[in-house]
Amino acid sequence: MNVPVPDLRSYLLGAWRVRRSLLNRADATVGTFTGTLTFRPVPDGGPGLFWHEEGTVHWPGVRPSTGRAVAPFTGPASRRYLLVPGGPAAPWEVLFEDGRPFHRLGLTTGSWRDEHWCSPDTYRVEYTALAQDRLNYEWDVTGPAKDQLLTTELTREDPTG
């Protein structure tokens, strides 16, 4: 069940705990990412938000599809985006750090789907607001370069704030 989010900026603002499953469908490898995602106001006082993730990624040392041993990897990972409001009753734009468009995001009904072509692959995104302190999203990436499913669970760091 999802909850409507009439004010996306207020809903997202703050710190969230992140748990992500990273499935590489090409070889059935499943990795994880855990860390913190912070949505904070842009410094110029505008209506936009910075999206900043920091944490640890782990890739296992065995490829399930082949049983082949490879070096496991555990290390720091981060990503940054900029969210810009699209106007009254319009979805927000999620932009890469360099300003290129990624996808749109609106949760007025509690869920959102969008698609983004990032040559040569397609990103299908789906967000679901489960509660005031829980947001899940899935990025399904398919194409000749990538075949991945990233499933993310966000839980607000301070659900009372």
QUIGIVEN-V536494 format. One record per residue. RES is the residue in three letters. SS is DSSP state (~ for helix, > for strand, _ for the rest). PSI is psi in degrees with one decimal (* if undefined). Layout:
res->RES ss->SS psi->PSI
res->RES ss->SS psi->PSI
This chain:
res->MET ss->_ psi->139.5
res->ASN ss->_ psi->164.0
res->VAL ss->_ psi->136.9
res->PRO ss->_ psi->144.6
res->VAL ss->_ psi->93.3
res->PRO ss->_ psi->-26.4
res->ASP ss->_ psi->91.7
res->LEU ss->~ psi->-40.8
res->ARG ss->~ psi->-49.2
res->SER ss->~ psi->-38.0
res->TYR ss->~ psi->-45.8
res->LEU ss->~ psi->-33.6
res->LEU ss->_ psi->128.7
res->GLY ss->> psi->-167.5
res->ALA ss->> psi->139.0
res->TRP ss->> psi->145.1
res->ARG ss->> psi->138.8
res->VAL ss->> psi->132.8
res->ARG ss->> psi->124.7
res->ARG ss->> psi->137.1
res->SER ss->> psi->133.5
res->LEU ss->> psi->102.6
res->LEU ss->> psi->120.1
res->ASN ss->> psi->101.9
res->ARG ss->_ psi->-20.7
res->ALA ss->_ psi->-35.4
res->ASP ss->_ psi->11.9
res->ALA ss->_ psi->18.6
res->THR ss->> psi->136.1
res->VAL ss->> psi->119.3
res->GLY ss->> psi->178.7
res->THR ss->> psi->155.7
res->PHE ss->> psi->132.1
res->THR ss->> psi->144.2
res->GLY ss->> psi->-147.5
res->THR ss->> psi->138.9
res->LEU ss->> psi->127.1
res->THR ss->> psi->128.1
res->PHE ss->> psi->118.6
res->ARG ss->> psi->155.2
res->PRO ss->> psi->149.6
res->VAL ss->_ psi->148.6
res->PRO ss->_ psi->-24.4
res->ASP ss->_ psi->3.0
res->GLY ss->_ psi->5.3
res->GLY ss->_ psi->178.1
res->PRO ss->_ psi->-7.7
res->GLY ss->_ psi->171.6
res->LEU ss->> psi->143.2
res->PHE ss->> psi->139.5
res->TRP ss->> psi->117.0
res->HIS ss->> psi->120.7
res->GLU ss->> psi->140.2
res->GLU ss->> psi->140.0
res->GLY ss->> psi->-154.0
res->THR ss->> psi->132.4
res->VAL ss->> psi->144.7
res->HIS ss->> psi->124.8
res->TRP ss->> psi->131.6
res->PRO ss->_ psi->166.6
res->GLY ss->_ psi->5.3
res->VAL ss->> psi->132.7
res->ARG ss->_ psi->112.8
res->PRO ss->_ psi->-35.6
res->SER ss->_ psi->-26.4
res->THR ss->_ psi->-18.9
res->GLY ss->_ psi->1.7
res->ARG ss->_ psi->132.9
res->ALA ss->> psi->134.4
res->VAL ss->_ psi->165.7
res->ALA ss->_ psi->125.0
res->PRO ss->_ psi->158.0
res->PHE ss->> psi->131.4
res->THR ss->> psi->127.0
res->GLY ss->> psi->176.6
res->PRO ss->> psi->149.9
res->ALA ss->> psi->149.1
res->SER ss->> psi->160.5
res->ARG ss->> psi->154.6
res->ARG ss->> psi->140.4
res->TYR ss->> psi->168.7
res->LEU ss->> psi->131.5
res->LEU ss->> psi->129.1
res->VAL ss->> psi->129.5
res->PRO ss->_ psi->142.6
res->GLY ss->_ psi->-0.9
res->GLY ss->_ psi->175.3
res->PRO ss->_ psi->125.9
res->ALA ss->_ psi->12.8
res->ALA ss->_ psi->153.2
res->PRO ss->_ psi->158.8
res->TRP ss->> psi->156.2
res->GLU ss->> psi->129.7
res->VAL ss->> psi->118.7
res->LEU ss->> psi->147.0
res->PHE ss->> psi->165.1
res->GLU ss->_ psi->-30.7
res->ASP ss->_ psi->4.3
res->GLY ss->_ psi->-7.5
res->ARG ss->_ psi->144.2
res->PRO ss->> psi->141.2
res->PHE ss->> psi->-66.8
res->HIS ss->> psi->175.7
res->ARG ss->> psi->158.5
res->LEU ss->> psi->124.4
res->GLY ss->_ psi->135.9
res->LEU ss->_ psi->25.9
res->THR ss->_ psi->-29.1
res->THR ss->_ psi->-2.6
res->GLY ss->_ psi->-9.7
res->SER ss->> psi->161.5
res->TRP ss->> psi->140.7
res->ARG ss->> psi->142.9
res->ASP ss->> psi->171.3
res->GLU ss->> psi->143.8
res->HIS ss->> psi->129.5
res->TRP ss->> psi->120.8
res->CYS ss->> psi->89.6
res->SER ss->_ psi->125.6
res->PRO ss->_ psi->18.9
res->ASP ss->> psi->162.8
res->THR ss->> psi->131.8
res->TYR ss->> psi->120.8
res->ARG ss->> psi->122.9
res->VAL ss->> psi->143.3
res->GLU ss->> psi->124.7
res->TYR ss->> psi->143.1
res->THR ss->> psi->120.2
res->ALA ss->> psi->110.8
res->LEU ss->> psi->-26.8
res->ALA ss->> psi->177.2
res->GLN ss->_ psi->-20.3
res->ASP ss->_ psi->16.2
res->ARG ss->> psi->126.6
res->LEU ss->> psi->127.8
res->ASN ss->> psi->147.8
res->TYR ss->> psi->157.2
res->GLU ss->> psi->132.3
res->TRP ss->> psi->115.4
res->ASP ss->> psi->111.0
res->VAL ss->> psi->120.7
res->THR ss->> psi->149.0
res->GLY ss->> psi->-173.3
res->PRO ss->_ psi->-24.5
res->ALA ss->_ psi->-31.4
res->LYS ss->_ psi->147.4
res->ASP ss->> psi->84.8
res->GLN ss->> psi->153.7
res->LEU ss->> psi->116.2
res->LEU ss->> psi->116.6
res->THR ss->> psi->120.6
res->THR ss->> psi->135.9
res->GLU ss->> psi->123.7
res->LEU ss->> psi->135.4
res->THR ss->> psi->127.0
res->ARG ss->> psi->134.9
res->GLU ss->_ psi->-42.7
res->ASP ss->_ psi->89.5
res->PRO ss->_ psi->-15.4
res->THR ss->_ psi->-14.4
res->GLY ss->_ psi->*
